[in-house]
Amino acid sequence: MKIKAVMIDFDGTLANTNGLIIKSHQHTFRTFLGHEGDEKLIKSTFGEPLWLTMEKFFGKEFEEEAVNVYRAFQKDRFADLIEVFPGMDKAVKTLKSQGYKVALVTSRLKNSTFAGIERFGLLEYFDVITTLDDITKHKPDPESINVTLKKLGFSAEEAVMIGDSRFDILCAENAGCRSILVDWSVTEAEERIRLNADYIAKNAEDMIRWINEN
């Protein structure tokens, strides 16, 4: 079926939050362990549930406290340390003007998600915004996509999910829709090869071209 609905992830796909996320993790490492963590190890956790990452890094007993430290650090720095990836703001507007239904599907909390979208001036271009507050199961469970598609009124076969991590691509696979992995992802090259994405977009323009052709 022709693609009619386009779902886009926030962190690492629409918004470059990589620096903010790394700084937040390093602050949490310094708080609990007195030193910074391995940046490659931190990047390998991008896309997974924050509580799982904190349990992995600091242990089950410190998981909740670590999440709170991490989020408190981000709260006052969020707007100053994020930016839209090149061409992605224009891409959202272009897809909307071409008649696609455009949705944001993220594992980020609602408040910071909306703060980011409003900062980029993109709020009016999204037909549906699904955040962590709207679901009970994290990617790669298909709940976030299923909830979004139900609101949009389209089937999985009519949709594509655009993301930067294995969680986005597996979420799309589990939901039965197509997927695009963005080439600006921090995902290691070997893992990109293993992921079953329908397409790897070199840039925003390339992403739009593929969507238009499918």
C-alpha positions as CSV (number, residue, x, y, z in Angstrom):
1,M,0.0,0.0,0.0
2,K,1.0,3.6,-0.6
3,I,2.4,5.4,2.5
4,K,-0.1,7.8,3.9
5,A,1.1,8.3,7.5
6,V,4.6,9.2,8.5
7,M,5.7,8.7,12.1
8,I,8.9,10.4,13.4
9,D,11.0,9.7,16.5
10,F,12.2,12.8,18.5
11,D,15.6,12.1,20.1
12,G,18.3,11.4,17.6
13,T,15.9,11.7,14.6
14,L,14.1,15.0,14.6
15,A,16.1,16.6,17.3
16,N,19.8,16.4,18.0
17,T,19.7,15.8,21.8
18,N,22.8,13.6,21.8
19,G,25.0,16.2,23.6
20,L,22.3,16.9,26.2
21,I,21.8,13.1,26.8
22,I,25.6,12.5,27.2
23,K,26.0,15.5,29.5
24,S,23.1,14.2,31.6
25,H,24.5,10.8,31.9
26,Q,28.0,12.1,32.8
27,H,26.4,14.3,35.5
28,T,24.7,11.2,36.9
29,F,27.9,9.1,36.8
30,R,29.7,11.8,38.6
31,T,27.0,12.1,41.2
32,F,26.9,8.4,42.0
33,L,30.4,7.1,41.1
34,G,32.6,10.2,41.3
35,H,33.8,9.9,37.7
36,E,32.4,10.0,34.1
37,G,31.2,7.0,32.2
38,D,32.5,5.5,28.9
39,E,30.9,7.6,26.2
40,K,30.7,4.7,23.7
41,L,28.8,2.6,26.4
42,I,26.4,5.5,27.0
43,K,25.7,5.9,23.3
44,S,25.0,2.1,23.1
45,T,22.0,2.7,25.4
46,F,20.4,5.4,23.3
47,G,16.7,4.6,22.7
48,E,16.2,2.1,25.5
49,P,14.1,2.9,28.6
50,L,15.8,5.3,30.9
51,W,15.0,3.2,34.0
52,L,16.7,0.2,32.4
53,T,19.8,2.2,31.5
54,M,20.1,3.5,35.1
55,E,19.5,0.0,36.5
56,K,22.3,-1.3,34.3
57,F,24.7,1.5,35.2
58,F,24.0,1.9,38.9
59,G,22.0,-1.1,40.1
60,K,18.4,-1.7,40.9
61,E,18.6,0.0,44.3
62,F,19.7,3.3,42.8
63,E,17.6,3.2,39.6
64,E,14.8,5.6,40.7
65,E,17.2,8.1,42.3
66,A,19.5,8.1,39.2
67,V,16.5,8.7,36.9
68,N,15.6,11.7,39.0
69,V,19.1,13.1,39.0
70,Y,19.3,12.7,35.2
71,R,16.0,14.4,34.6
72,A,16.7,17.2,37.0
73,F,19.9,18.0,35.2
74,Q,18.1,18.1,31.8
75,K,15.2,20.2,33.0
76,D,16.8,23.6,33.0
77,R,19.2,22.9,30.1
78,F,16.9,21.2,27.6
79,A,16.0,24.2,25.4
80,D,19.6,25.5,25.3
81,L,21.3,22.2,24.4
82,I,19.1,20.8,21.6
83,E,18.7,21.7,17.9
84,V,16.8,20.3,15.0
85,F,18.8,18.0,12.7
86,P,19.6,19.7,9.3
87,G,16.6,19.7,7.0
88,M,14.3,17.9,9.4
89,D,12.1,20.9,10.2
90,K,11.6,21.6,6.5
91,A,11.0,17.9,5.9
92,V,8.1,17.8,8.5
93,K,6.5,20.9,6.8
94,T,7.0,19.4,3.3
95,L,5.5,16.1,4.2
96,K,2.5,17.9,5.7
97,S,2.1,20.0,2.6
98,Q,2.2,16.9,0.4
99,G,-0.9,15.5,2.2
100,Y,0.7,13.0,4.5
101,K,-0.5,12.6,8.1
102,V,2.5,13.4,10.2
103,A,3.0,12.1,13.8
104,L,5.7,12.3,16.4
105,V,6.2,9.0,18.3
106,T,8.7,9.3,21.2
107,S,9.7,7.7,24.4
108,R,10.4,11.1,25.9
109,L,8.1,12.6,28.5
110,K,5.3,14.9,27.3
111,N,6.5,18.2,28.8
112,S,10.0,18.1,27.3
113,T,8.7,16.8,24.0
114,F,6.3,19.7,23.6
115,A,9.0,22.1,24.7
116,G,11.3,20.9,22.0
117,I,8.6,20.9,19.2
118,E,7.5,24.4,20.2
119,R,11.1,25.6,20.2
120,F,11.4,24.4,16.7
121,G,8.1,25.9,15.6
122,L,6.7,22.6,14.5
123,L,3.7,22.0,16.8
124,E,1.1,22.8,14.2
125,Y,2.6,20.4,11.7
126,F,2.0,17.2,13.7
127,D,-1.4,15.6,13.5
128,V,-0.7,13.3,16.5
129,I,2.0,13.4,19.2
130,T,2.5,10.2,21.2
131,T,4.9,10.4,24.2
132,L,5.9,8.2,27.1
133,D,2.9,9.6,29.0
134,D,0.5,8.1,26.5
135,I,1.6,4.4,26.7
136,T,2.4,1.7,29.1
137,K,4.9,-0.3,27.1
138,H,8.2,1.1,25.8
139,K,9.6,0.6,22.3
140,P,10.3,-2.0,20.8
141,D,6.8,-3.0,21.9
142,P,4.4,-1.7,19.1
143,E,2.0,0.0,21.5
144,S,3.2,3.5,20.7
145,I,2.8,3.0,16.9
146,N,-0.6,1.2,17.4
147,V,-1.9,4.0,19.5
148,T,-0.7,6.6,17.0
149,L,-2.2,4.8,14.0
150,K,-5.5,4.4,15.7
151,K,-5.7,8.1,16.2
152,L,-4.6,8.8,12.6
153,G,-7.1,6.3,11.2
154,F,-4.6,4.3,9.1
155,S,-3.4,0.7,9.0
156,A,0.2,-0.3,9.7
157,E,0.6,-1.1,6.0
158,E,-0.1,2.5,5.1
159,A,2.6,3.9,7.5
160,V,6.3,4.3,8.0
161,M,8.3,4.9,11.2
162,I,11.4,7.0,11.0
163,G,14.0,6.5,13.8
164,D,17.6,6.4,14.8
165,S,17.8,3.3,17.0
166,R,17.1,-0.4,17.0
167,F,14.1,0.3,19.3
168,D,12.5,2.4,16.6
169,I,13.1,-0.1,13.8
170,L,12.0,-3.1,15.9
171,C,8.9,-1.2,17.1
172,A,8.0,-0.7,13.4
173,E,8.7,-4.4,12.6
174,N,6.5,-5.5,15.5
175,A,3.7,-3.2,14.5
176,G,3.9,-4.4,10.9
177,C,4.8,-1.1,9.2
178,R,7.7,0.0,7.2
179,S,10.7,1.8,8.7
180,I,13.5,4.2,7.8
181,L,16.8,4.4,9.8
182,V,18.4,7.8,9.6
183,D,22.0,8.0,8.5
184,W,22.8,10.5,11.2
185,S,22.1,7.9,13.9
186,V,24.8,7.2,16.6
187,T,24.0,3.5,16.1
188,E,27.2,1.5,15.3
189,A,27.7,0.6,11.6
190,E,27.6,-3.1,12.3
191,E,24.3,-2.8,14.1
192,R,22.8,-0.8,11.3
193,I,23.5,-3.6,8.9
194,R,21.8,-6.1,11.2
195,L,18.7,-4.0,11.6
196,N,15.9,-4.8,9.2
197,A,15.0,-1.2,8.2
198,D,13.3,-0.8,4.8
199,Y,15.6,2.1,4.0
200,I,18.6,4.1,5.4
201,A,18.1,7.8,4.6
202,K,21.2,9.7,3.9
203,N,19.6,13.0,4.7
204,A,16.1,14.6,5.1
205,E,15.7,15.1,1.3
206,D,16.6,11.5,0.6
207,M,14.0,10.5,3.3
208,I,11.3,12.4,1.6
209,R,12.2,11.1,-1.9
210,W,11.9,7.5,-0.6
211,I,8.6,8.1,1.1
212,N,7.2,9.7,-2.1
213,E,8.2,6.7,-4.1
214,N,6.6,4.2,-1.7
